[in-house]
């Protein structure tokens, strides 16, 4: 056996002092405080006639920080006890459970939503003032300046034991089927509704509730122009009617929505001349091969049953192996796999976005909805939503809120403190943990000050220090 030798004369002990693990947590807690979220959560969770030993708002913010660090259960709050000399006394597991149980009541959920909206308004104002500015989306090389993009999507959360509200899912699993709304600009989770596993994918009342909650989370001056994207699983006649009626004299709401193809829709596609198909484009604006797009609005026999102002965009691609068993007879005959997008983007296009009236642009704008799977759903599952920790529905509702707050804090830390770091400003949670949040430090005291010392050899020390200084310099909310 080869003698490597690295462990010769190595002794491991547990008597180190003055050490702090996960020192990057101070960035998340600072972001919460500077945005005003901690204070507003404390006010929201305060109950008349009670005086808990540990502030419930701080407990909820602390759990969100722990979730961002990688906590998957309420007992994982113990990791913050190691940061007590820096962040102050950490709440215990039972305290966290009581806080989540309180936060999961309908009345408290509404108060917490208002607290989050206030903090978000302040955070977005600060983000807008950074050198990088507010992160407007760029689609096919065109910037959607002034447009906030909201993506609606549902996901499945597996329950590995019997829990209140858990039920069989459409994928033959067992658990929950929450529906969420994410801001594609910032990757914040604006709203989420916890639902049983057997909840429908296209339940209109759920979509209307989540969308309304998400819009309330968007600061008022950012609501003037919004683009809402929904995949085909969530589409319904009622939802499209509702989206079409959301615009007003002071607000423009555009949407793109997946469409379930029927025989009548295939007949409309059949009538398209070959010259009507144009090459699709990528997110970078490059031409796609073997992927074509065409507008079929004028051929849709079902258009009369829908509100005026709608357009239908067809897309065809060469089917992959996983598509072959689900092809219709018409698709087998033509050798193409078809999909349709329904939208209310007018013939004149999206205001101030030249070229956005073209079917190719509408197609790529809707397909970019797929980023919610990585920037929203996957991020959420890496921060608390992979498993709901309690048997109680109410506690799990509180946990979902804590996970959403964790996503907010991570986004604010990135956009406010790391906006000039190309390797970190759009980093996913795992990358942030590895490079920034889980960095070790030593706590020293000098001249009545506490000094958190980060290794000067760590590759991202300068990024952490710059982020801390920027967060400390932010003005408090008025």
The 8 nearest C-alpha neighbors of each residue, nearest first, counted from 0:
[[1, 2, 3, 4, 5, 6, 7, 8],
 [0, 2, 3, 4, 5, 6, 7, 8],
 [1, 3, 4, 0, 5, 6, 7, 8],
 [4, 2, 5, 1, 6, 7, 0, 8],
 [5, 3, 7, 6, 2, 1, 8, 9],
 [4, 6, 7, 3, 9, 8, 2, 10],
 [7, 5, 9, 4, 8, 3, 10, 2],
 [8, 6, 9, 4, 5, 10, 3, 2],
 [7, 9, 6, 10, 5, 4, 11, 3],
 [10, 8, 6, 7, 11, 5, 4, 12],
 [9, 11, 8, 12, 6, 7, 13, 5],
 [10, 12, 9, 13, 14, 8, 6, 15],
 [13, 11, 14, 10, 15, 9, 16, 8],
 [12, 14, 15, 11, 16, 10, 18, 17],
 [13, 15, 12, 16, 11, 17, 18, 10],
 [16, 14, 13, 18, 17, 12, 19, 11],
 [17, 15, 18, 14, 441, 19, 442, 13],
 [16, 18, 442, 441, 19, 443, 15, 440],
 [19, 17, 441, 16, 440, 442, 20, 15],
 [18, 20, 440, 441, 439, 22, 82, 81],
 [21, 19, 439, 22, 440, 437, 438, 18],
 [22, 20, 437, 438, 23, 436, 439, 24],
 [21, 23, 24, 20, 438, 439, 19, 440],
 [436, 22, 24, 25, 21, 435, 26, 437],
 [23, 25, 22, 26, 27, 436, 21, 28],
 [24, 26, 28, 23, 27, 29, 22, 86],
 [27, 25, 29, 24, 28, 23, 30, 467],
 [28, 26, 30, 24, 29, 25, 408, 64],
 [27, 29, 31, 25, 30, 26, 32, 24],
 [30, 28, 32, 26, 31, 27, 25, 33],
 [29, 31, 27, 33, 28, 32, 34, 412],
 [32, 30, 28, 36, 29, 34, 33, 37],
 [31, 33, 29, 35, 37, 34, 30, 36],
 [34, 32, 30, 35, 475, 31, 29, 473],
 [35, 33, 118, 31, 32, 36, 122, 121],
 [34, 36, 32, 33, 118, 38, 37, 476],
 [35, 37, 118, 31, 39, 34, 38, 40],
 [38, 36, 40, 32, 39, 35, 31, 57],
 [37, 39, 41, 40, 36, 35, 42, 56],
 [38, 40, 42, 114, 36, 41, 37, 43],
 [41, 39, 56, 43, 37, 42, 38, 114],
 [56, 42, 40, 38, 39, 44, 43, 55],
 [41, 43, 39, 45, 40, 44, 38, 56],
 [44, 42, 40, 110, 41, 45, 111, 39],
 [45, 43, 41, 42, 56, 55, 40, 46],
 [44, 46, 42, 43, 41, 47, 55, 49],
 [47, 45, 49, 48, 44, 50, 43, 42],
 [46, 48, 49, 45, 50, 44, 42, 51],
 [47, 49, 46, 50, 45, 51, 44, 52],
 [50, 48, 47, 46, 51, 45, 52, 44],
 [49, 51, 52, 48, 46, 47, 45, 54],
 [52, 50, 53, 49, 54, 55, 45, 46],
 [51, 53, 50, 54, 55, 94, 49, 90],
 [52, 54, 51, 55, 90, 58, 94, 57],
 [53, 55, 57, 56, 58, 51, 41, 52],
 [56, 54, 58, 57, 98, 44, 41, 53],
 [41, 57, 55, 40, 59, 58, 54, 44],
 [56, 58, 60, 54, 59, 55, 61, 37],
 [57, 59, 55, 61, 56, 60, 90, 95],
 [60, 58, 62, 56, 61, 57, 55, 63],
 [59, 61, 57, 63, 62, 58, 56, 37],
 [62, 60, 58, 64, 63, 59, 57, 65],
 [63, 61, 65, 59, 64, 60, 66, 58],
 [62, 64, 405, 401, 60, 66, 61, 65],
 [65, 63, 61, 67, 62, 66, 405, 27],
 [64, 66, 68, 62, 70, 67, 63, 76],
 [67, 65, 70, 69, 63, 68, 64, 382],
 [66, 68, 64, 405, 69, 65, 382, 63],
 [69, 67, 65, 66, 70, 64, 432, 436],
 [68, 70, 66, 67, 382, 71, 65, 381],
 [71, 69, 66, 75, 65, 72, 68, 383],
 [70, 72, 383, 69, 66, 75, 73, 386],
 [73, 71, 75, 74, 388, 70, 76, 387],
 [72, 74, 75, 92, 76, 95, 96, 388],
 [73, 75, 92, 76, 72, 77, 91, 93],
 [76, 74, 77, 70, 73, 72, 78, 71],
 [75, 77, 74, 78, 79, 73, 65, 62],
 [78, 76, 75, 80, 79, 74, 91, 81],
 [77, 79, 76, 80, 81, 75, 65, 82],
 [80, 78, 82, 81, 77, 76, 89, 83],
 [81, 79, 83, 89, 82, 77, 78, 88],
 [80, 82, 79, 83, 78, 19, 20, 77],
 [81, 83, 79, 80, 85, 84, 86, 19],
 [82, 84, 87, 88, 80, 86, 85, 81],
 [85, 83, 82, 87, 86, 81, 88, 442],
 [84, 86, 83, 82, 87, 25, 449, 442],
 [87, 85, 83, 82, 84, 88, 25, 89],
 [86, 88, 83, 84, 85, 89, 82, 80],
 [87, 89, 83, 90, 80, 86, 84, 82],
 [88, 90, 80, 79, 83, 87, 91, 61],
 [91, 89, 94, 58, 95, 88, 92, 53],
 [90, 92, 94, 93, 95, 89, 76, 77],
 [91, 93, 74, 95, 94, 73, 96, 76],
 [94, 92, 96, 95, 91, 97, 90, 73],
 [95, 93, 91, 97, 96, 92, 90, 98],
 [96, 94, 98, 92, 93, 97, 99, 58],
 [95, 97, 93, 99, 98, 94, 100, 92],
 [98, 96, 100, 94, 95, 99, 101, 93],
 [97, 99, 95, 101, 96, 100, 55, 102],
 [100, 98, 397, 102, 96, 394, 101, 97],
 [101, 99, 394, 97, 103, 98, 102, 393],
 [100, 102, 98, 99, 103, 104, 97, 107],
 [101, 103, 99, 397, 107, 100, 104, 108],
 [104, 102, 397, 396, 393, 100, 101, 394],
 [103, 105, 107, 106, 102, 101, 108, 393],
 [106, 104, 108, 107, 109, 103, 102, 110],
 [107, 105, 109, 108, 104, 110, 103, 102],
 [106, 108, 110, 109, 104, 102, 105, 111],
 [109, 107, 105, 111, 110, 106, 102, 104],
 [108, 110, 112, 107, 106, 111, 113, 105],
 [111, 109, 107, 113, 43, 112, 108, 114],
 [110, 112, 114, 108, 113, 109, 43, 107],
 [113, 111, 109, 115, 110, 114, 108, 116],
 [112, 114, 116, 110, 111, 115, 117, 109],
 [115, 113, 111, 39, 117, 112, 116, 40],
 [116, 114, 112, 118, 113, 117, 119, 111],
 [115, 117, 216, 119, 113, 114, 118, 112],
 [118, 116, 120, 114, 119, 115, 113, 121],
 [117, 119, 36, 115, 34, 121, 35, 120],
 [120, 118, 122, 116, 121, 117, 123, 115],
 [119, 121, 218, 117, 123, 118, 122, 116],
 [120, 122, 124, 118, 119, 123, 34, 476],
 [123, 121, 119, 125, 124, 120, 34, 126],
 [124, 122, 126, 125, 120, 121, 119, 127],
 [123, 125, 127, 121, 122, 126, 120, 128],
 [124, 126, 122, 128, 123, 127, 121, 129],
 [127, 125, 123, 128, 129, 124, 133, 415],
 [126, 128, 133, 132, 124, 125, 129, 123],
 [129, 127, 125, 126, 132, 124, 130, 133],
 [128, 130, 132, 126, 131, 127, 125, 415],
 [131, 129, 132, 128, 418, 419, 127, 126],
 [132, 130, 129, 418, 133, 419, 134, 127],
 [133, 131, 127, 129, 130, 128, 126, 134],
 [132, 134, 127, 126, 135, 131, 123, 128],
 [135, 133, 184, 136, 132, 185, 131, 127],
 [134, 136, 144, 184, 133, 143, 137, 142],
 [137, 135, 143, 142, 184, 134, 138, 144],
 [136, 138, 142, 141, 140, 143, 135, 139],
 [137, 139, 141, 140, 282, 364, 136, 142],
 [140, 138, 284, 282, 283, 141, 281, 137],
 [139, 141, 138, 283, 284, 137, 142, 282],
 [142, 140, 137, 138, 139, 143, 352, 353],
 [141, 143, 137, 144, 136, 138, 140, 135],
 [144, 142, 136, 146, 135, 137, 145, 352],
 [145, 143, 135, 142, 146, 136, 351, 352],
 [144, 146, 143, 224, 147, 135, 221, 223],
 [147, 145, 224, 225, 143, 144, 148, 226],
 [146, 148, 225, 226, 224, 149, 184, 145],
 [147, 149, 226, 183, 225, 182, 227, 146],
 [150, 148, 182, 227, 181, 183, 226, 228],
 [151, 149, 228, 181, 180, 227, 229, 368],
 [152, 150, 180, 229, 179, 228, 149, 181],
 [151, 153, 179, 178, 150, 180, 229, 154],
 [154, 152, 178, 177, 179, 176, 155, 200],
 [155, 153, 176, 177, 178, 156, 152, 376],
 [154, 156, 176, 175, 157, 177, 153, 174],
 [157, 155, 175, 174, 385, 386, 176, 158],
 [156, 158, 174, 173, 159, 155, 175, 386],
 [159, 157, 174, 160, 173, 156, 386, 165],
 [158, 160, 157, 161, 174, 173, 386, 162],
 [161, 159, 158, 162, 390, 174, 165, 173],
 [160, 162, 163, 165, 159, 158, 390, 174],
 [163, 161, 390, 165, 160, 164, 391, 158],
 [162, 164, 392, 391, 165, 390, 161, 389],
 [165, 163, 195, 162, 392, 166, 175, 194],
 [164, 166, 174, 195, 175, 162, 163, 196],
 [165, 167, 196, 174, 173, 197, 195, 168],
 [168, 166, 173, 196, 172, 197, 171, 174],
 [169, 167, 196, 197, 172, 171, 170, 173],
 [168, 170, 171, 197, 167, 172, 196, 199],
 [171, 169, 168, 172, 167, 173, 155, 196],
 [172, 170, 168, 169, 167, 173, 196, 197],
 [171, 173, 168, 170, 167, 174, 157, 169],
 [174, 172, 167, 166, 168, 157, 158, 196],
 [173, 175, 158, 157, 165, 196, 166, 156],
 [174, 196, 176, 195, 156, 165, 155, 194],
 [175, 177, 196, 155, 194, 195, 154, 156],
 [178, 176, 193, 194, 192, 153, 154, 175],
 [177, 179, 153, 192, 191, 152, 176, 154],
 [180, 178, 191, 152, 190, 151, 153, 192],
 [179, 181, 151, 190, 150, 189, 188, 213],
 [182, 180, 188, 150, 189, 149, 187, 183],
 [181, 183, 149, 186, 184, 187, 185, 148],
 [182, 184, 186, 148, 185, 149, 181, 150],
 [185, 183, 182, 134, 135, 136, 186, 148],
 [184, 186, 187, 183, 182, 410, 134, 414],
 [187, 185, 183, 182, 184, 374, 181, 375],
 [188, 186, 407, 182, 185, 181, 406, 189],
 [189, 187, 181, 403, 190, 180, 406, 182],
 [190, 188, 213, 181, 180, 187, 216, 182],
 [189, 191, 213, 180, 179, 188, 212, 209],
 [192, 190, 179, 178, 180, 209, 193, 177],
 [191, 193, 178, 177, 194, 179, 209, 190],
 [192, 194, 177, 191, 396, 178, 176, 195],
 [193, 195, 177, 176, 175, 198, 192, 196],
 [196, 194, 175, 164, 165, 197, 198, 176],
 [195, 175, 197, 166, 176, 168, 174, 167],
 [196, 198, 168, 195, 166, 167, 199, 169],
 [199, 197, 195, 196, 194, 176, 200, 202],
 [200, 198, 202, 201, 197, 176, 196, 169],
 [199, 201, 233, 232, 202, 198, 153, 234],
 [200, 202, 233, 199, 234, 203, 232, 235],
 [203, 201, 199, 205, 204, 200, 206, 233],
 [202, 204, 206, 205, 238, 201, 207, 237],
 [205, 203, 207, 206, 202, 208, 238, 209],
 [206, 204, 208, 203, 207, 202, 209, 178],
 [207, 205, 203, 209, 208, 204, 210, 202],
 [206, 208, 204, 210, 205, 209, 211, 203],
 [209, 207, 205, 211, 206, 210, 204, 212],
 [210, 208, 212, 206, 211, 207, 213, 190],
 [209, 211, 213, 207, 212, 208, 206, 214],
 [210, 212, 214, 208, 213, 209, 207, 215],
 [213, 211, 209, 215, 210, 214, 190, 208],
 [214, 212, 210, 189, 216, 190, 215, 211],
 [213, 215, 211, 217, 216, 212, 210, 222],
 [216, 214, 212, 213, 217, 211, 116, 218],
 [215, 217, 116, 213, 214, 189, 218, 212],
 [216, 218, 214, 215, 219, 222, 221, 213],
 [219, 217, 120, 221, 220, 216, 222, 116],
 [220, 218, 222, 221, 217, 223, 215, 120],
 [219, 221, 222, 218, 223, 217, 120, 224],
 [220, 222, 219, 218, 223, 217, 147, 224],
 [223, 221, 219, 224, 220, 225, 217, 218],
 [222, 224, 250, 221, 251, 249, 220, 225],
 [223, 225, 251, 146, 222, 252, 250, 147],
 [226, 224, 147, 252, 146, 148, 222, 253],
 [225, 227, 148, 253, 254, 252, 149, 147],
 [228, 226, 254, 149, 148, 150, 253, 225],
 [229, 227, 150, 255, 254, 256, 368, 149],
 [230, 228, 256, 151, 233, 150, 257, 255],
 [231, 229, 257, 232, 256, 233, 234, 228],
 [257, 230, 232, 234, 258, 233, 256, 259],
 [233, 231, 230, 234, 200, 201, 257, 229],
 [232, 234, 201, 231, 200, 230, 229, 235],
 [235, 233, 231, 232, 201, 257, 256, 238],
 [236, 234, 238, 237, 201, 239, 233, 203],
 [235, 237, 239, 238, 240, 234, 305, 241],
 [238, 236, 240, 235, 239, 241, 203, 234],
 [237, 239, 241, 235, 240, 236, 203, 242],
 [240, 238, 242, 241, 236, 237, 243, 235],
 [239, 241, 243, 237, 238, 242, 236, 244],
 [240, 242, 238, 244, 239, 243, 237, 245],
 [243, 241, 239, 245, 244, 240, 238, 254],
 [242, 244, 240, 241, 245, 239, 246, 343],
 [243, 245, 241, 242, 246, 240, 247, 252],
 [246, 244, 242, 243, 252, 241, 247, 251],
 [247, 245, 251, 252, 250, 244, 243, 248],
 [246, 248, 250, 249, 251, 245, 244, 252],
 [247, 249, 250, 246, 251, 223, 245, 252],
 [250, 248, 247, 223, 251, 246, 222, 224],
 [249, 251, 223, 247, 246, 248, 224, 252],
 [250, 252, 246, 224, 223, 247, 225, 253],
 [253, 251, 225, 246, 226, 224, 245, 250],
 [254, 252, 226, 343, 344, 227, 225, 251],
 [253, 255, 227, 226, 342, 228, 343, 256],
 [256, 254, 342, 228, 341, 365, 229, 340],
 [255, 257, 229, 341, 230, 340, 228, 342],
 [231, 256, 258, 230, 340, 341, 234, 339],
 [257, 259, 231, 339, 340, 260, 341, 256],
 [258, 260, 231, 261, 257, 339, 338, 234],
 [259, 261, 264, 258, 262, 265, 339, 338],
 [262, 260, 264, 263, 265, 259, 266, 258],
 [261, 263, 265, 264, 266, 260, 267, 329],
 [264, 262, 266, 261, 265, 267, 300, 301],
 [265, 263, 267, 261, 266, 262, 260, 268],
 [266, 264, 268, 262, 267, 263, 269, 261],
 [265, 267, 269, 263, 264, 268, 262, 270],
 [268, 266, 264, 298, 270, 265, 269, 299],
 [267, 269, 265, 266, 270, 271, 264, 295],
 [270, 268, 266, 267, 271, 265, 272, 264],
 [269, 271, 267, 268, 272, 266, 298, 265],
 [270, 272, 268, 269, 275, 273, 267, 295],
 [273, 271, 274, 275, 270, 276, 269, 268],
 [274, 272, 275, 276, 271, 277, 270, 269],
 [273, 275, 272, 276, 277, 271, 293, 278],
 [276, 274, 273, 272, 293, 271, 277, 294],
 [277, 275, 293, 292, 274, 291, 273, 278],
 [276, 278, 291, 292, 293, 275, 279, 274],
 [279, 277, 291, 290, 287, 292, 286, 280],
 [280, 278, 291, 287, 359, 290, 292, 286],
 [279, 281, 286, 287, 285, 284, 359, 278],
 [282, 280, 284, 285, 283, 287, 286, 139],
 [281, 283, 139, 284, 138, 363, 280, 140],
 [284, 282, 139, 281, 140, 285, 138, 280],
 [285, 283, 139, 281, 280, 282, 140, 286],
 [284, 286, 281, 280, 283, 287, 282, 139],
 [285, 287, 280, 279, 278, 281, 284, 288],
 [288, 286, 280, 279, 290, 278, 281, 285],
 [287, 289, 290, 286, 278, 279, 291, 280],
 [290, 288, 316, 317, 291, 287, 278, 315],
 [289, 291, 316, 288, 279, 315, 287, 278],
 [292, 290, 278, 279, 277, 315, 276, 314],
 [293, 291, 314, 277, 276, 279, 313, 359],
 [292, 294, 276, 313, 312, 275, 358, 277],
 [295, 293, 312, 296, 313, 311, 358, 292],
 [294, 296, 298, 297, 311, 312, 299, 293],
 [297, 295, 311, 310, 299, 298, 294, 312],
 [298, 296, 295, 299, 294, 300, 302, 267],
 [299, 297, 267, 295, 296, 300, 270, 268],
 [300, 298, 301, 302, 296, 267, 297, 295],
 [299, 301, 302, 298, 263, 303, 267, 264],
 [302, 300, 299, 303, 304, 305, 263, 264],
 [301, 303, 299, 304, 305, 300, 296, 306],
 [302, 304, 301, 305, 300, 306, 307, 299],
 [305, 303, 302, 301, 306, 300, 307, 236],
 [304, 306, 302, 303, 307, 301, 309, 240],
 [307, 305, 308, 309, 240, 304, 303, 243],
 [308, 306, 309, 305, 303, 302, 343, 310],
 [307, 309, 343, 306, 310, 345, 344, 243],
 [310, 308, 343, 342, 307, 306, 341, 311],
 [309, 311, 296, 342, 341, 343, 312, 308],
 [310, 312, 341, 296, 340, 295, 294, 342],
 [311, 313, 294, 340, 339, 293, 295, 358],
 [314, 312, 339, 293, 292, 338, 294, 340],
 [313, 315, 292, 338, 337, 291, 339, 293],
 [314, 316, 337, 291, 336, 290, 335, 292],
 [317, 315, 290, 336, 335, 318, 289, 337],
 [316, 318, 335, 336, 289, 319, 334, 315],
 [319, 317, 336, 322, 316, 335, 323, 320],
 [318, 320, 322, 321, 317, 323, 336, 316],
 [319, 321, 323, 322, 318, 324, 317, 325],
 [320, 322, 319, 323, 324, 318, 325, 326],
 [323, 321, 319, 320, 325, 318, 324, 326],
 [322, 324, 320, 325, 326, 321, 318, 319],
 [323, 325, 322, 326, 321, 320, 327, 331],
 [326, 324, 323, 322, 327, 321, 330, 336],
 [325, 327, 323, 330, 324, 331, 322, 328],
 [326, 328, 330, 329, 331, 325, 332, 336],
 [329, 327, 331, 330, 332, 326, 333, 325],
 [328, 330, 332, 327, 331, 333, 265, 326],
 [331, 329, 327, 333, 332, 335, 328, 334],
 [332, 330, 328, 334, 329, 333, 326, 327],
 [331, 333, 329, 330, 334, 328, 335, 327],
 [334, 332, 330, 335, 331, 329, 336, 328],
 [333, 335, 331, 330, 332, 317, 336, 318],
 [336, 334, 317, 330, 333, 316, 315, 318],
 [335, 337, 316, 318, 315, 330, 317, 338],
 [338, 336, 315, 314, 335, 316, 313, 339],
 [339, 337, 314, 313, 315, 340, 336, 260],
 [338, 340, 313, 258, 312, 314, 257, 311],
 [341, 339, 257, 312, 258, 311, 256, 342],
 [340, 342, 311, 256, 255, 310, 257, 258],
 [343, 341, 255, 310, 344, 254, 309, 256],
 [342, 344, 309, 345, 308, 253, 310, 254],
 [343, 345, 342, 348, 253, 349, 346, 254],
 [346, 344, 348, 347, 343, 356, 308, 349],
 [345, 347, 348, 356, 344, 357, 310, 349],
 [346, 348, 345, 356, 349, 350, 355, 344],
 [356, 349, 347, 355, 345, 346, 344, 350],
 [348, 350, 352, 355, 344, 351, 356, 347],
 [349, 351, 352, 348, 347, 353, 355, 143],
 [350, 352, 353, 349, 143, 144, 348, 355],
 [353, 351, 349, 350, 355, 354, 143, 141],
 [354, 352, 355, 351, 348, 349, 356, 350],
 [353, 355, 356, 357, 352, 348, 360, 349],
 [354, 356, 348, 360, 357, 353, 349, 352],
 [348, 357, 355, 346, 354, 347, 358, 345],
 [356, 358, 359, 360, 355, 354, 361, 348],
 [359, 357, 361, 360, 294, 362, 312, 293],
 [360, 358, 362, 357, 279, 361, 292, 363],
 [359, 361, 363, 362, 357, 358, 355, 364],
 [362, 360, 364, 358, 359, 363, 365, 357],
 [361, 363, 359, 360, 365, 364, 358, 366],
 [362, 364, 366, 360, 365, 361, 367, 359],
 [365, 363, 361, 367, 362, 366, 360, 138],
 [364, 366, 367, 362, 363, 368, 255, 361],
 [367, 365, 363, 368, 364, 369, 362, 370],
 [366, 368, 369, 365, 364, 370, 363, 282],
 [369, 367, 366, 370, 365, 371, 228, 150],
 [368, 370, 367, 371, 372, 366, 373, 365],
 [371, 369, 372, 373, 368, 374, 367, 375],
 [372, 370, 375, 374, 369, 373, 368, 376],
 [371, 373, 376, 370, 375, 369, 377, 374],
 [374, 372, 377, 370, 371, 375, 376, 378],
 [373, 375, 371, 370, 378, 372, 186, 377],
 [376, 374, 371, 378, 373, 372, 377, 379],
 [375, 377, 372, 379, 378, 373, 371, 380],
 [378, 376, 373, 380, 379, 375, 372, 381],
 [377, 379, 381, 375, 376, 380, 374, 382],
 [380, 378, 382, 376, 377, 381, 384, 375],
 [381, 379, 384, 385, 377, 382, 378, 383],
 [380, 382, 378, 379, 383, 377, 385, 384],
 [383, 381, 379, 380, 66, 67, 384, 402],
 [382, 384, 402, 71, 66, 380, 385, 381],
 [385, 383, 380, 386, 379, 382, 387, 402],
 [386, 384, 380, 383, 156, 381, 387, 157],
 [385, 387, 384, 388, 156, 157, 383, 158],
 [386, 388, 395, 389, 384, 385, 398, 158],
 [389, 387, 72, 386, 395, 73, 390, 71],
 [390, 388, 391, 395, 387, 394, 162, 392],
 [389, 391, 162, 163, 392, 388, 161, 395],
 [390, 392, 389, 394, 393, 163, 395, 162],
 [393, 391, 395, 163, 394, 396, 164, 390],
 [392, 394, 103, 396, 395, 391, 100, 104],
 [395, 393, 100, 397, 99, 391, 396, 392],
 [394, 396, 398, 392, 397, 393, 387, 389],
 [397, 395, 103, 393, 399, 394, 398, 392],
 [396, 398, 103, 99, 102, 394, 400, 395],
 [397, 399, 395, 401, 400, 396, 99, 402],
 [400, 398, 402, 396, 397, 401, 395, 403],
 [399, 401, 403, 397, 398, 402, 404, 396],
 [400, 402, 63, 398, 404, 403, 399, 405],
 [403, 401, 405, 399, 383, 400, 404, 63],
 [404, 402, 400, 406, 405, 401, 188, 399],
 [403, 405, 407, 401, 406, 402, 63, 408],
 [406, 404, 63, 402, 408, 67, 403, 407],
 [405, 407, 403, 409, 404, 408, 187, 410],
 [408, 406, 404, 187, 410, 405, 409, 411],
 [409, 407, 411, 405, 410, 406, 27, 412],
 [408, 410, 412, 406, 407, 411, 405, 413],
 [409, 411, 407, 413, 408, 412, 414, 406],
 [412, 410, 408, 414, 413, 409, 415, 407],
 [411, 413, 409, 416, 415, 410, 414, 30],
 [414, 412, 417, 424, 410, 411, 416, 415],
 [413, 415, 418, 411, 412, 417, 416, 410],
 [416, 414, 412, 411, 413, 126, 418, 417],
 [415, 417, 466, 412, 413, 469, 418, 414],
 [416, 418, 413, 424, 420, 419, 466, 414],
 [417, 419, 414, 424, 420, 416, 415, 413],
 [420, 418, 417, 421, 424, 131, 130, 416],
 [419, 421, 423, 417, 422, 424, 418, 462],
 [422, 420, 423, 424, 419, 425, 418, 417],
 [421, 423, 420, 424, 426, 425, 419, 417],
 [424, 422, 426, 420, 425, 421, 417, 413],
 [423, 425, 413, 418, 417, 420, 421, 426],
 [426, 424, 423, 427, 413, 422, 421, 414],
 [427, 425, 423, 424, 430, 431, 428, 422],
 [426, 428, 430, 429, 431, 425, 378, 374],
 [429, 427, 431, 430, 432, 426, 378, 381],
 [430, 428, 432, 431, 427, 433, 381, 426],
 [431, 429, 433, 432, 428, 427, 426, 434],
 [432, 430, 428, 434, 435, 429, 433, 436],
 [431, 433, 436, 429, 437, 430, 435, 434],
 [432, 434, 430, 431, 437, 435, 429, 436],
 [433, 435, 431, 432, 430, 459, 436, 438],
 [436, 434, 431, 432, 23, 438, 437, 433],
 [23, 435, 437, 432, 21, 438, 24, 431],
 [438, 436, 21, 432, 435, 433, 23, 22],
 [437, 439, 21, 22, 436, 435, 23, 20],
 [440, 438, 20, 22, 21, 19, 437, 453],
 [441, 439, 453, 19, 452, 18, 22, 451],
 [442, 440, 18, 452, 17, 19, 451, 443],
 [441, 443, 451, 17, 450, 18, 452, 19],
 [444, 442, 450, 449, 441, 451, 445, 17],
 [445, 443, 449, 448, 450, 447, 442, 446],
 [444, 446, 448, 447, 449, 443, 450, 442],
 [447, 445, 448, 444, 449, 450, 443, 442],
 [448, 446, 445, 444, 449, 450, 443, 442],
 [449, 447, 445, 446, 444, 450, 443, 451],
 [448, 450, 444, 443, 451, 445, 442, 447],
 [449, 451, 443, 442, 444, 452, 448, 445],
 [452, 450, 442, 441, 440, 443, 453, 449],
 [451, 453, 441, 440, 450, 442, 454, 443],
 [454, 452, 440, 455, 451, 460, 441, 439],
 [453, 455, 456, 457, 452, 440, 460, 439],
 [454, 456, 457, 453, 460, 458, 461, 452],
 [457, 455, 454, 458, 460, 459, 453, 461],
 [456, 458, 460, 454, 459, 455, 453, 438],
 [459, 457, 460, 456, 461, 434, 455, 462],
 [458, 460, 462, 461, 457, 434, 463, 435],
 [461, 459, 463, 457, 462, 458, 464, 455],
 [462, 460, 464, 463, 459, 465, 458, 455],
 [461, 463, 465, 459, 460, 464, 466, 417],
 [464, 462, 466, 460, 461, 465, 467, 459],
 [463, 465, 467, 461, 466, 462, 460, 468],
 [466, 464, 462, 468, 467, 463, 461, 469],
 [465, 467, 416, 463, 469, 464, 468, 417],
 [466, 468, 464, 470, 465, 469, 26, 471],
 [469, 467, 471, 465, 470, 466, 464, 472],
 [470, 468, 472, 466, 471, 467, 416, 465],
 [469, 471, 467, 473, 472, 468, 466, 416],
 [472, 470, 468, 469, 473, 467, 29, 33],
 [471, 473, 469, 470, 468, 474, 467, 33],
 [472, 474, 470, 471, 475, 469, 33, 125],
 [475, 473, 472, 476, 33, 471, 125, 34],
 [474, 476, 33, 477, 473, 34, 35, 32],
 [477, 475, 35, 121, 474, 34, 33, 118],
 [476, 475, 474, 121, 35, 34, 117, 118]]
